[in-house]
Amino acid sequence: MYTGKRMRSFWAAWLLTGTLIAAPGVEEEVDRLVKQEMDRQHLPSVSLVVLRDGRPLKMQAYGWANLESMTPAGVESVYRIGSISKQFIATGILILMQEGKLGLDDLVSKHLPDTPGAWNKITLRHLLTHTSGLTRESPGFDGFRRKSDWEVIRAAFKLPLDFPTGTKYQYCNLGYFTLAEVITRVAGQPWPEFLRARIFEPLAMTSTRLTTHDDLVMHRVSGYEWRDGRHTNAQPLLAVRPSGALLSNTIDLAKWDAALATDYPLKAATRQQAWTPMRLNDGTTSSYGLGWQLGETLGAKYVGHGGSLNGFISGSVRYPEQKLSIYVLTNVRPAEMQDLAQKIGAIYLPALK
């Protein structure tokens, strides 16, 4: 198990040995693809890491972290990762499950007793898999106004469900606000502190943290929008949202990927649960697990997630059987980062082409 000093020692050793060597010409092909996509999609920067079996094959950044100061992007550049954050909220719930402090099939009302009658069949599993029937966004959410998570959640109590619980998949940010509140109450500490203490610090993910607009963040990247043929500064969301709340960089995401091959923070059986499709009430399955999107390309199964916020798009794809992972971050919207991650994967796994 890599935790604390052992994880820091592991990464110090990796920095000394460098990345694994890819097949000849592969890195150049990735470079060409990324530069083509940067031109086509008007991406100010791309920061990426490709890993095999938890060790980097390629870690590189291209372009500009800030267009006004012409600051180059680096692998240490810190981006808003959007909904990739959901897998960390889900991991918080799964850690508490491993410790016997909650069950995935617990009713939400067991941990949040003030929830309305319309929620009386919703379990934590339904929230994790976007099958609860809750509306995507609470009417209390305002991206430009700071509110407590509980205030945002309570504002949705008056709404009927969009569909009966467990009957379909419908992406739901409100569900992840609710999961974060469950972490806070069950763990007895605010969910950002719990994630920091149980995931980020043990894995030496020193640049991953809750989004802040007040604190100084080293290597913070500026976000942009592409519209009417030019870049403009993106208006930053002031609200901290559990469904897309985190800052990170490719160095830390590489550490996270390495940890997913160990028994910390998630045991193998728990990871398998997270990467298993949700079974709906009628017996069919969705393409989402516990905080992870699930899919298959030409017989290769993958897990991953994308993320989108004002000025930022992120993408990740992980092929567990091939032990290959790709994470890509950019600082403009719109952009097709999940697609780019899969195209890079196809370079390393030619059968996917």
N, C-alpha and C positions, 0 to 999 in steps of 0.2 A: 504494500500500500504506500503510495507516494503522498506524504503529508508533511507540512511544516518544513523542517530542515532538509528532509530527504528530497522533497520536490525541488527546493532551491538548489541542492547539490546536483540533482538530475539535470536541471537546466543549465547550471554552470558547466557541467561536463559536455552537454550538447553544444554550447557556445564554443567550446574549445575544439570539438571534433568537426563542427560545421554540418551542413546538410548532406543527406544522402545524394549519390550521383544518379541522375536520371539517364535514360538511354540517349545516345547522341542525337542532337537535333531537336529533342523534345522541348527543352527550355526555349530555344529560338522560336519554335512554333508557337509556344505560349505567348512569347513576347509579341510576335506578329499579330496573333489573334487579339490580344489586349489592346494594342495600339490601333488596330482596325476598329474595334468596338468603341474606343475612346473617341476616335474621329466621327464614327457614325452616330453615336449617341450623345456627343458633346459632353463627355465626362471630364471634369477638371482633374480628377485623380482616380486611381484604382490602387488599392492595397490588397494583396492576396497572399494566401499561404496554401500550399498543396502538401499533404502529408500521406505517408504510407506507414501503416502500423504505428501511428502516433509519432513518427519522426519526420521532420520537414524534408521534402524533396525540393521545394522552391518557396522562398519567402521574399517578396519584392514589392516595391511601391513605384508607381509611375505618376507623373504629372504634378499638380499643385495642390497643397493643403489649403492655401489661401491665394486667391487670384489677385487680390489688391496688393499684397506685399510680395507676391511671387515667391512664396515659401514652398520649397519642394516637399512633397509627401514622402514619408518614410515608413518603414514597417512599425515604428513606434507611434505613428500618427493615430490619434484617438478620435473615433467616429461614434455617432449615435447609431446603435445597431438595430433599433426598432424591435420588431416582433421576434427576432432571434432571442430576445430577452425572455420569451415565454418558456423556453426550455429550462431556464434557471428558476423561474417561479415553480414550474412543475417539479424540478429537482428538489426544491425546498419541501414541497408536499411529500415527495417520495422518501426523503430523508426521515421525516416525521413518521411515515408509514413503517419504514424499516425499524424504527425505534419503538414501535407499538403504541405511538401516541395518537394515531388516528388510522382509519381504514378508508380505502378508496371508495367503498360502497356506503360509507357514512352519509346520512342525509346532511345537507348543508345546515339544516335547522338544528342539528346536534351541536354544532360549533358556533352558529350565529342564530340564536333562538328568536331574534326579533324579525326574521324573514317572514314574508306574507304567506297566506294559505296557498296562493298560486304556485309557490316554490316547494310545496310539501313532498314532491316526488323527486326533487333534484338531488343527486349525490355529487360528491367530489369528483367522481369519475366522469359524470356528465359535463361538469365544468371544464375538466382537463381536455375533453375530447370535442368540445363545441357541440354537444348534443342536448343541452339543457332546455332549449326552447326560449331562453332569454334573448332579448333584443341585442343587437350588436353593440350599440353604444347607449349608455345611460343618458337620459335627458339632462342629467345634472353635470355631465362632463363638458367642460369648456377649456379648450387647449390653451387659452390665453388668460386663465384665471386659476390661481392655486386654491385647491380644496382638499380636504382629507379624503382618503379612499372611502371611508364609511359614509361621508356625505354624498359622494357620487353614487355609491351602491343604493343608499336609501331612496334617492330620487327615482329609482327604477321600480320601487315597490308597488306603485300605483298602476303599472302597466300590466296588461295581460300577456301571457306567453305568446310568442309568435307561432308555436306549434307544440303539440303534446311532447312532453319530455321523453327523449330516447327514440324518437321516430325519424329523425333526420339530422344531418350535419349542417350547421350554419355558423360560420365564423363569428366569434363573440368575444370582444375585448372586455365587456362587462364581467364575463365569467372569470377572467384572470384578475380583475380588481377583487372579486370575491374570494378567490383562492389566496391572494396576498393577505387579505384580512384574516382568513383562517390561520395562515402561518403566524401572523402577529399574535392572535389569541391563544393558539395552542402552544407556541414556543415561549410565550410570555415576554417577547421583545419585538420591536418593530421589524417588519420583514426585511428591510434593507440591511439592518444590523445582523439578522440571522443569516442572510445570504453571504454577507461579508465574512462572518465568523466561521461558517460551516463549509463554504465553497471557495470564495476568492482568496482569503488569507492562507488556508491550508495548501492551495494549489499554486501559491505565489503569483496569482493574477493581479499584479500590482497596479495595473492601469484600468481595471474593470471596477466600475462604481456606479452609483445612482447618478443620473443626469443632474447637473447643477449649472445654474446660470450665474451664481454668486461667487463660488470658489474658483480659485485659479487652478486650471487643469493643464499640466504640461503636455505639449504636443497636440492640443485641441485643434481639430480641423473645422474650417468654416463651411457652412452649407449653402447651396445655391439652387435656384430654379432655372430651367431653360425654357424660355418663352419668347415668342415673336422674334426668333433668330438671335437671341443674345442671353447671356447669363445675368441674373439678378440675385441679390442677396435674399435668401429664404428668411421668412419671418419665423423666428424660433418659437416653438410651443413652450409656454412657461410652466404648464402643469406637468407634474411628475406622474406618469401613468404606469402601473405595474405591468400592463400588457406590452409595453415597449419602452421601458424606463432606463435602460442601461447605456453607459459609454464603455467602449472596449477598443482593442486593436488586434491586429493579426497575431502578434506575439502571444497575447493572452489566450486568444482563441485556439492557438496551437497547443498551449498548455491544457486547455479544457479538453481538446480532442484526445490528447495523450491520456488524460485521466479516465476517459470513457473506455479505455482498454484495461483498466485496473478495477479493483473492488472498492475504490473510494472516488467520489462520494456514493456511487451506486453499485450495488452488487450485481453480478451477471444476471441473476433472475429478475431483478428489478429493471435493469436495462431492457431485458426481453419484453417485459410488460409495457414499458414505455414505447417500444417499437412494434407493438402489435395493434392492428386496426381495431377500432371500436365496433362491437357487434350491436346493431340497432335492434329495436323491438321486434321487427319482422324477420330477423335472422340474417339480413344482409350486413355487409361491413362498409365502413367509411374509409377514407384515405387519410385518416389522422389518428395518431396514437395519443400519448400523454405528453403534450407539449411539442410534438414532432409531426411534420408532414411526412407521409409515406408514399412511395411510388415504385415503379419498375420501368426500366428502359432496356429493351432487347434482352430481357431475361435477368438483368442485373437489378436487384432490389436496392433501394436507397432510402435513407431518412435524411431529413434536412429541414430548413425553414428559410423563408425570406423575411425581410423587414422593410418598412417604409414609413418615413416621417418627413416633415418639412425639411427639404434640403439634403436628405440622406436616403440611400437604398442599400440594403445588404442582402447577401445570398449565401447559402451554405448547402452542401450536399455531401452525404457520407455513404459510401458503399461498404457496408460491414463485411460482406463475404470477400470482397477484394481488398479490404483494409485500406481503402483510399478515401481521403477527405479533401474537400476544397472549400475555402471561405474567401469571399470577395466583398470588399467594402468600397463605396463611392460616396462623394459629397455633392450629388445633384439629384434632382427629381424632375421628370421621370427618368427611369433607367431600368434595364433588364438584367439585374444581377443574378437572379436564380438561373436564368437561361445561360448567362456567361459561365457560371460555376459548372453547369452540366457540359458545356462545350469544352471547357478545360479538362473536365473528367474524361471526355472522349479522346483527348490527345494522349492521356496516360493509359487509357483502356480502349484501344482501337476498335474492339468489338462493338463498342457503344456508338460508333459513327454510323 
